[in-house]
Amino acid sequence: MQQVTEQQIQAMAPNAAASANGRKISQKGGFVRLEHSADDTFYLGECTGSGKSNYITTVDFIEPGNPVCRCSCPSRQFPCKHGLALLYEILAKKKFDICEIPEDILKKREKKQAREAKNTAVQSAEGLTDEDPEAAARKKVSAAKSAKAAKTKKLQKQLEGLELAARLIQDLTRAGLGTMGGTVLKNYEQLAKQLGDYYLPGPQRLLNGLILEIAAFQKDGREEHYEAAIAVLEKFRTLVKKSQQYLSDKLEQGNVEQDDTVLYEELGGIWKLSELEALGRGKANADLIQLSFWVNYDAARKEYIDTGCWADLTSGEIFVTRNYRPVKALKYVKQEDTVFGVACVPMAVCYPGEGNLRIRWDGAGIRPVEKEDLRKLHALSGTSLAAEAKTAKNLLKNALVDPIYMRLISFVQLGKTRDGFALETEDGETIALGDAPGMEPSTDRLALLPREGLLQHQVLLGAFYYDSETRRLKMQPLSIITDEAIVRLLY
């Protein structure tokens, strides 16, 4: 937890009254929710006030010696009494749950860093930096050592938490998931909270997801919940095992910096655009066309996730964008919507991983979709179903990869069979169509299309997934791309 002092809070206060009022709010229990980020640089509190809605107050410690308070209250004082109250909560070492850093805070940080870099460059050019070079170098070395020590301490703490998780998984594997039933679930809920104390929000969410599926299975006895629980446990086990080796190697090598690996985010880390660019994951001058869009609720995360599916008009590669909206902050995090156009992105960044990579950018122009764009999608679509299916099978075997893999496939027809719809390619290859677990149904919508021609000699954006009931690979139809338009089944 961040270290703050009474003197520091009073020095930040705009006046003595604001400091006193902030202390009173803290002492009287004015906060109904307290959270901080896994890297301990961001703190959030939901505070009751005189308005109809509670106020969301945050403190950003990206510069530990210069914390920045923000609040949704109408006060013109800065920091306001709610921001000071949150600092008093930190001073009192109250219990803070783990949360993710909101996208708007990350963007504010990036803009601030850009301004500071620009100012420094201007000052250097004009000869305004008068600090002694040797003193500046010593200060830089000292700051680097402090930062490394803090990161090392965090990695060690995470490794301790992973050892706890590994023992839990071992016990579950030996005893079986059936032993999680009844009052024992309460014990696992407590263990999940402990993982948050070890800076492991990712594994914490997986354990919460496992608990939810077992609880649902006990309630209705449906096998799909038990199968989902097994899938979550497998991902949990894989993540813990790989992360233990990963963190042990980093500590042994003395390398505490972020790596180009999916494990960082799976453990709960949050990437900045600048960090991904520094790792060489930038994608310049990209033209991306959105082909599908959906919203689902993740009960383990307690968040709504807005997912956009985009095709690169140069390579045909399929990317996804994700906007996370915590239930407790729905009033403050704007929902994303469908984009009916082509995003012309000067610079995007791709997250580490396999399959359909997550992509993100800050600022893009949107132009109308042209027929030439649709012709490009047809030219870039896959023609060999066998090759695409082989790639999908290899990817879906990895427990840390998304359970669906989206591709553009050229087809001769989407036909109705005894068991439902199926896709057939020009080579006579076929695959059954269905709806992936956790996805909004779309397959039956094929029967509602206004023209039969839409089901013949077109391109399908399909999501490969493994159907545990039939034990075979299937595909969920998401959109049909014709020479004239994009027909979305999920939008």
Secondary structure, DSSP 8 states (H G I E B T S, - for coil): -----HHHHHHHSSSHHHHHHHHHHHHTT-EEEEEEETTS-EEEEEE--SSSS-EEEEEE-SSTTS-EEEESS---SSS-HHHHHHHHHHHTT---EEE---HHHHHHHHHHHHHHHHHHHHHHHHT---S-HHHHHHHHHHHHHHHHHHHHHHHHHHHHHHHHHHHHHHHHHHH-GGGG-TTHHHHHHHHHHHHHHTT-HHHHHHHHHHHHHHHHHHHH--HHHHHHHHHHHHHHHHHHHHHHHHHHHHHHHT--S--SSHHHHHTT----HHHHHHTT-EEEEEEEEEEEEEEEEETTTTEEEEEEEEEETTT--EEEEEEEEEGGGTTTS-------SEEEEEEEEE-S-SSS-BEEES--EEE---HHHHHHHHHHSB--HHHHHHHHHHHHTSTTS-S-EEEEEEEEEEEEETTEEEEE-TTS-EEEB---TTS---GGGGGG-S-GGGGEEEEEEEEEEEETTTTEEEEEEEEEE-SS-EEES--
